[in-house]
């Protein structure tokens, strides 16, 4: 079994250290892994060392935010030379924009009717995170669903146990309210997809589109143009994809390890 899409604490939505992720892989009998943190390669050295000690094959990785024709995408880079300064530049660019975007999300969340949520709530939740200035969309869901003031709020009921969006409540809340085109979306100026593909290739990597069932939904017509940019693969297995969707590429995303 393989898992080519895991996030460590160096991702804004990760929890575990790279070594802890590898230990979980051992327990699950996963034999080939790649830690693909969002816009950050810092997990790779530790993960590669831990994987070698455990006899697991390790593939270096990253997941980079980018845009193509005014649509946001995530591109996975596998087998990259993660020591190259190109990836540090990507991280610093995103980090500089994160705090402004976080404040924008907070203002828009309050405008939805959640006026009790405050900056201190978000700072408290992110205090031990690597990306302290980035209050993720999932974090807003976590805070709101825990606030007693909103125990009966109608906008939150679909994400509570038994609700129609309760299978993955934090992530579903993110896609419903904070993704591109939704009321709490905060714009970040991501690099162009063609630039990211070029950087991955220049660093001896393979470029793969992540979870197309989400980012290409309703925009499937973009796929041919994306393939013409030189993309090497498409992630087929993802917790965002239904079981009936066809497998159209490579990659695997086992959400419990995020």
C-alpha positions as CSV (number, residue, x, y, z in Angstrom):
1,X,0.0,0.0,0.0
2,X,1.2,3.5,-0.8
3,X,0.2,7.0,0.3
4,X,1.5,9.8,-1.8
5,X,-0.3,12.7,-0.2
6,X,0.2,13.3,3.5
7,X,0.5,16.5,5.5
8,X,2.7,17.1,8.6
9,X,2.7,19.9,11.1
10,X,4.5,22.0,8.4
11,X,1.1,22.2,6.6
12,X,-1.5,24.6,7.8
13,X,-3.9,21.7,8.1
14,X,-1.4,19.1,9.5
15,X,-1.0,17.9,13.0
16,X,1.8,15.3,13.3
17,X,5.6,15.6,13.0
18,X,7.1,13.9,10.0
19,X,8.5,11.1,12.1
20,X,5.1,10.5,13.7
21,X,3.6,10.2,10.2
22,X,6.1,7.6,9.2
23,X,5.4,5.6,12.4
24,X,1.7,5.6,11.5
25,X,2.7,4.3,8.1
26,X,4.5,1.4,9.7
27,X,1.5,0.6,11.8
28,X,-0.7,0.6,8.7
29,X,1.8,-1.4,6.6
30,X,2.2,1.4,4.1
31,X,5.4,0.7,2.2
32,X,5.9,3.8,0.0
33,X,5.1,7.4,1.2
34,X,5.5,11.0,0.3
35,X,4.9,13.9,2.7
36,X,3.5,16.7,0.5
37,X,3.0,19.7,2.8
38,X,1.3,22.9,1.6
39,X,3.9,25.3,0.1
40,X,6.6,23.9,2.3
41,X,9.4,21.3,2.0
42,X,10.7,21.3,5.6
43,X,9.3,17.9,6.5
44,X,11.2,16.0,3.8
45,X,14.6,15.7,5.5
46,X,13.1,14.3,8.7
47,X,10.5,12.1,6.9
48,X,13.2,10.6,4.6
49,X,15.4,9.8,7.5
50,X,12.6,8.2,9.5
51,X,11.4,6.2,6.5
52,X,14.9,4.9,5.9
53,X,15.2,3.7,9.5
54,X,11.8,1.9,9.2
55,X,12.5,0.3,5.8
56,X,9.9,2.4,4.0
57,X,10.5,3.8,0.5
58,X,10.3,7.6,0.6
59,X,9.5,10.1,-2.2
60,X,10.2,13.8,-1.5
61,X,7.2,16.0,-2.0
62,X,5.3,19.3,-1.8
63,X,1.8,20.6,-2.6
64,X,1.8,24.1,-4.1
65,X,-1.0,26.5,-4.5
66,X,-1.2,28.1,-7.9
67,X,-3.7,29.5,-10.5
68,X,-4.7,28.8,-14.0
69,X,-7.2,30.9,-15.9
70,X,-8.4,32.6,-12.7
71,X,-9.0,29.3,-11.0
72,X,-7.0,28.1,-7.9
73,X,-5.3,24.7,-8.1
74,X,-3.0,22.5,-6.0
75,X,-0.1,20.9,-7.8
76,X,1.9,18.1,-6.2
77,X,5.6,17.9,-6.8
78,X,7.1,14.4,-6.4
79,X,10.8,13.5,-6.3
80,X,11.9,17.1,-6.1
81,X,15.3,18.4,-5.0
82,X,13.9,19.9,-1.8
83,X,17.1,21.5,-0.8
84,X,16.8,24.0,-3.7
85,X,16.0,27.6,-2.6
86,X,13.1,27.8,-5.2
87,X,10.8,26.1,-2.6
88,X,11.8,28.4,0.2
89,X,10.9,31.4,-2.0
90,X,7.4,29.9,-2.5
91,X,6.9,29.4,1.2
92,X,8.0,33.0,2.0
93,X,5.7,34.4,-0.6
94,X,2.7,32.6,0.8
95,X,3.6,33.3,4.4
96,X,3.8,37.1,3.7
97,X,0.2,37.1,2.4
98,X,-1.3,34.7,5.0
99,X,-2.0,37.2,7.9
100,X,-3.8,39.7,5.7
101,X,-5.9,36.9,4.2
102,X,-6.6,35.6,7.7
103,X,-7.9,38.9,8.9
104,X,-10.1,39.2,5.8
105,X,-11.6,35.7,6.5
106,X,-12.3,36.8,10.0
107,X,-14.2,40.0,8.9
108,X,-16.2,38.0,6.3
109,X,-17.0,35.3,8.9
110,X,-18.3,37.9,11.3
111,X,-20.4,39.4,8.4
112,X,-22.1,36.0,8.0
113,X,-23.6,36.5,11.4
114,X,-20.9,35.0,13.6
115,X,-20.1,38.3,15.4
116,X,-18.8,36.6,18.6
117,X,-15.8,35.1,16.9
118,X,-12.7,37.3,17.5
119,X,-9.0,37.5,16.6
120,X,-8.0,36.1,20.0
121,X,-10.0,32.9,19.3
122,X,-8.0,32.3,16.1
123,X,-4.7,33.2,17.7
124,X,-5.3,30.8,20.5
125,X,-6.0,27.9,18.1
126,X,-3.0,28.7,16.0
127,X,-0.5,29.4,18.8
128,X,1.4,26.1,18.3
129,X,1.2,25.9,14.5
130,X,4.1,26.3,12.2
131,X,2.1,28.8,10.1
132,X,0.9,31.0,13.0
133,X,-0.2,33.8,10.8
134,X,-2.5,31.6,8.8
135,X,-5.9,31.0,10.3
136,X,-7.2,28.3,7.9
137,X,-10.7,27.8,6.7
138,X,-10.9,24.6,8.7
139,X,-9.8,26.4,11.8
140,X,-12.8,28.8,11.5
141,X,-15.1,25.8,11.4
142,X,-13.4,24.2,14.4
143,X,-13.9,27.4,16.5
144,X,-17.4,28.1,15.4
145,X,-18.7,24.6,16.0
146,X,-17.2,24.7,19.5
147,X,-18.8,28.0,20.5
148,X,-21.8,27.6,22.7
149,X,-23.3,30.8,21.3
150,X,-23.8,29.0,18.0
151,X,-25.1,25.6,19.2
152,X,-28.3,26.1,17.3
153,X,-27.1,28.3,14.5
154,X,-28.8,27.1,11.2
155,X,-25.7,27.6,9.1
156,X,-23.8,25.2,11.3
157,X,-26.4,22.4,11.6
158,X,-25.3,20.6,8.4
159,X,-21.8,20.1,9.9
160,X,-22.9,18.7,13.3
161,X,-23.3,15.0,13.9
162,X,-26.0,13.6,11.7
163,X,-26.0,16.6,9.4
164,X,-25.7,16.2,5.6
165,X,-22.2,17.7,5.6
166,X,-21.0,16.0,8.9
167,X,-18.8,13.3,7.2
168,X,-15.9,15.7,7.2
169,X,-17.3,18.9,8.8
170,X,-14.2,21.2,9.0
171,X,-13.2,20.5,5.4
172,X,-16.7,20.7,4.1
173,X,-17.3,24.0,5.9
174,X,-14.1,25.3,4.2
175,X,-15.3,24.3,0.7
176,X,-18.8,25.7,1.3
177,X,-17.8,29.1,2.7
178,X,-14.1,29.8,2.1
179,X,-13.2,28.4,-1.2
180,X,-12.9,30.5,-4.4
181,X,-16.2,32.2,-5.2
182,X,-17.7,31.6,-1.7
183,X,-18.7,34.5,0.7
184,X,-15.7,34.2,3.0
185,X,-13.0,33.6,0.4
186,X,-9.9,35.7,0.9
187,X,-7.7,36.3,-2.2
188,X,-4.1,35.3,-2.1
189,X,-1.9,36.0,-5.2
190,X,-0.6,32.5,-6.0
191,X,1.9,31.9,-8.7
192,X,0.8,30.7,-12.2
193,X,0.5,27.0,-12.7
194,X,2.9,27.0,-15.6
195,X,5.5,28.6,-13.3
196,X,5.0,26.0,-10.7
197,X,5.2,23.1,-13.2
198,X,8.5,24.6,-14.5
199,X,9.9,24.9,-11.0
200,X,9.0,21.3,-10.2
201,X,10.6,20.1,-13.5
202,X,13.7,22.2,-13.0
203,X,14.1,20.4,-9.6
204,X,13.9,17.0,-11.2
205,X,10.3,16.4,-10.0
206,X,7.0,15.1,-11.4
207,X,4.0,17.6,-11.4
208,X,0.6,16.1,-10.5
209,X,-2.8,17.9,-10.3
210,X,-4.3,17.3,-6.8
211,X,-7.9,16.3,-6.2
212,X,-9.3,17.4,-9.6
213,X,-12.8,16.4,-8.4
214,X,-12.8,19.6,-6.4
215,X,-10.8,22.1,-8.3
216,X,-12.0,21.2,-11.7
217,X,-15.7,20.7,-10.7
218,X,-17.7,22.7,-13.2
219,X,-14.6,23.6,-15.1
220,X,-13.7,20.3,-16.7
221,X,-13.1,22.1,-20.0
222,X,-9.8,23.4,-18.5
223,X,-8.3,20.0,-18.3
224,X,-7.0,19.8,-21.9
225,X,-5.3,23.2,-21.5
226,X,-3.7,22.1,-18.2
227,X,-2.3,18.9,-19.8
228,X,-0.8,21.1,-22.5
229,X,1.2,22.9,-19.9
230,X,3.2,19.8,-19.2
231,X,1.5,18.3,-16.2
232,X,2.7,14.8,-15.6
233,X,-0.3,13.2,-13.8
234,X,-3.6,13.6,-12.1
235,X,-4.5,12.5,-8.6
236,X,-7.2,9.8,-8.8
237,X,-7.8,8.6,-5.3
238,X,-8.8,11.3,-2.8
239,X,-11.2,11.6,0.1
240,X,-12.8,14.4,-2.0
241,X,-13.6,12.0,-4.8
242,X,-16.7,9.7,-4.8
243,X,-16.1,6.0,-5.4
244,X,-18.0,6.1,-8.7
245,X,-15.6,8.7,-10.3
246,X,-13.2,7.2,-12.8
247,X,-9.6,6.8,-11.9
248,X,-7.9,9.1,-14.4
249,X,-4.4,9.5,-13.0
250,X,-2.0,8.7,-10.2
251,X,-1.7,9.6,-6.6
252,X,-3.4,8.7,-3.3
253,X,-4.8,10.7,-0.5
254,X,-5.6,8.9,2.8
255,X,-7.2,11.7,4.8
256,X,-6.9,10.1,8.3
257,X,-3.1,10.7,8.1
258,X,-3.4,14.4,7.4
